[in-house]
Amino acid sequence: MGRKITIEPVTRVEGHGKVTIQLDDAGNVTQSRLHIVEFRGFEKFVQGRPYWEAPVLVQRLCGICPVSHHLAAAKALDVIVGAGTGDGLTPVGEKMRRLMHYAQMFQSHALHFFHLASPDLLFGFDGDPATRNVIGVALLHKELAVQGVMMRKFGQELILATAGKKIHGTGAIPGGINKNLSIAERDKFLKGPDPLNADKMVEWAQGALDFFKGFHAKNKDYIDNFAVFPSAHLSLVRKDGAMDLYHGVIRCVDADGKKIINDVDYQNYYKIIGEEVKNWSYMKFPYIRKLGMDKGWYTVGPLARLNTCDFIPTPLAQKEFEIYKAYTKGKPNHMSMHMHYARLIELLHSAEVIRDLLNDKDLQKDNLVTKGKKKKEGVGLVEAPRGTLFHHYRINDLDQIEMGNLIVSTTNNNIPMNNAVNYVAKANFTGQKEITEGMMNKVEMAIRAYDPCLSCATHALGQMPLEVSLVDSDGNLLDQKRK
């Protein structure tokens, strides 16, 4: 019968999940799974609601990345109201949305790196859990912690200015936006006192990237050999192949960099991507239809975006992208811990885009909305912080939503995260009779690299206990740890 190890819940991620690791009598890992144990049901909740409510309603999925759901839904409804598929809005409409979106990317990436990921880098995977957390970072690395807090504050304040609220705003509406950016608001972010201005955010983003590169140079074995496995990678790219986190076409490359999906209009996503369910998780399992479930899974997120795009259209991030690509000789990067590297390049890119947009005079124009011939169905995609996010709606003659389908970023990463857990489990638990806290944290680090929102918005208040029990084939307790 072997032994079963359970890690529940996984910590320092958004949402709740558990990991089970099954060992045979010889101590070999035979199966490991990441279980998502909560059910949200928003695809059903939206049915029967007026379509124009969707951009506000669906962002209640998440308190960390509500802007991503807000904009993906708005983009789907743009199609329904006849405003096109991302390029049909007025200049102020598109650019205000982009400013909102890149502010979201900036604050979310800062949150993940400084609050959730940096403790593992600064204190090590087996560091004392009493200090291996954001409080420990604040006590021992005050400057780094302050930068993380202030970078997130800048992004949140910019979301407030563009969406009307820091969380669950109302800025995007079908066919456009409901406000522009005033001169006073613009100057607050362009010319505000240090550190809350765009130039300082670019400087700090470059500093965070330099910090990681310095850490990597001293810890290459640790960073380069942790949960490495081949994968296909999928994201939006601009039509010319550039990174574009707000709009584009679907591109997917295989583990060697060959294009599997070659810049397809995302209105047709359902023709190329299927979804499967399994009885041990509430999260679906997307795959590329022509390759089938077993071979058609893929990775999304920062690592995938840098593996699919041809270049980054801002100078500082492009320079870093060239260094990043040279490290793998231009081939796709499959090193899980390099998710953090890629995320910080995107942090820098987002800061540059924000600065450029703030200097764009189109943001002060007042032609906010455009509409055309109404359609019954529309699809909206954005690159959320955690990866490609799909929203698909169909309405009836009463303007009510009769069908909604969402493929959330973390859902796209379901199989890669399970593969990462399995990789780490086999490397660390095989033949072990005693569980260490460091062993447990390595499993969580594999998941944490993907910055998952496991249930896309369910968060716990207070202590999140983690208990792992190791039993033999007769059910005898060999070891038990709790944190």
Phi, psi and omega in degrees: 000333178074200183232156181229128177251133179237128175247112184210125354273169171284133187255167181055040171223166175274128181094187187228139176202174176222161178239134171241137179235120182258128177243147176275183183297335180274358179088011179272139178289121180255338180198140173218140185218145170260115182260131172261118196254010180237155181237131183258305172082021183294335178297332175273323182302324186283343183295132181091350179274149174301139189300328184289349176282340190304314183300331178273321184293310189288340180289350173291354170303327192211135174266354180263317181232051180297329180300323181298313178292320178304313184282323178298317178294317179299320180294323176296320181284337171305317180296317183295322180272005175082025181263010177093189187242049176112335182244012182256000179282165172293159179304318180291325178297311181293317186286327174294319177296318178297319179298316176300316185292315181289332171296320176297314179300317184296310184290325181290317178296322177295317178302311184295312185293309186284322186268321188257321186266322187300328178303325178292326180284317185283328184247352180086156184296333181251020177294164180299119182298342177293334178246344182279069181198179185294330177293319177297321177298316181295324182284321186257341181224065189302315183299317179297316181296318180297318178299316179301316180295315183289327177294319178293321179299317179301312180298318181294321178295325178290324174297318177303317183289333183259330185251349179093338178213152178290325180231132178062054179282180185229020188295323182267133177230162179305120179093001179163225184221170180248005174202155172259191179250119182288164177300318180297318179295317179301312184294332177302320183269333179276321190239011182296162180296149177301143003264004189273064173215163189297321180297318180293326179294321176297316180299315181290325177296319176296321179296320178297320178294318178297323177300312181295318180298322177294319177296318180298318181301329181268348186223046185297319180299316180297314185281319189278340187247014182263113177054064179254121178206148183290147181205154164280159183225136185230142174194173165281146168224155173295160185299337177266009177092359180286156170297131174215115186273352181255324187206154177164203178244159183278127174232139176223133178243152178277185186298339179261359179098000179283137183289124175266316174244119191254082170057063183266142174300125186287351173299340181254024184303323186292344177281339184245343182237127176251170180225136179237154177242155176228156189279000181247011180207144174277355181265137181284169183236093180287154179202160177279121190304315187292342179262345180082167185297318186292323184250353189263006179287162186207167178250144173236172178112191185303315180298315180296318183296323177284340176276338183261326185283158178270330179198167177248126189276035169226141193296316183292316179293324178297318178300317179291325178298320180295321176295316180300313181292326180295333182296329177251020178055036176084352180279159176303143180267125182245015183272114188303321182288346175284355169306320181293321177300308181298320181298322181285330172295320176293326175301314178295315178301316180298318179298320178294318180296317179302313180299317179296316181295321179299333178272002183271121183290346177299336183293344179263002179286163187241009174272089195271334190228145172224146179217164180211217180285126184290143174240166182267350188212144178204152179236137176232131177234143167222164169268100175288167179309323184269356178138188185295130183241126184250130170232131185221124182227148172229138183245162177258189184290346179264011181065024176263145176288122178254346176211134173225133176228128180237132168243103185283152184309311182295330176298318177301329182268012184302307182292315176303321178295320176297321178294322178295318177299316181296320179299311182291321180298314180295325182285335190240337185255344182301124176076006183272139176251353179230134179267134174248157179298323179296323177298316179296318183293329178299320177297315180294324178298323179298320178287317185298331180302331181276356182050052188285149164252093197297322176245010183050062163126004177269121184232147180259147176253128179098203186287138175246093184289144176239121179234130179236128178241137179243118182237154178272183186294342178265004179087009179281136180285117179268322182198152179211133178230148180221138174219000000 
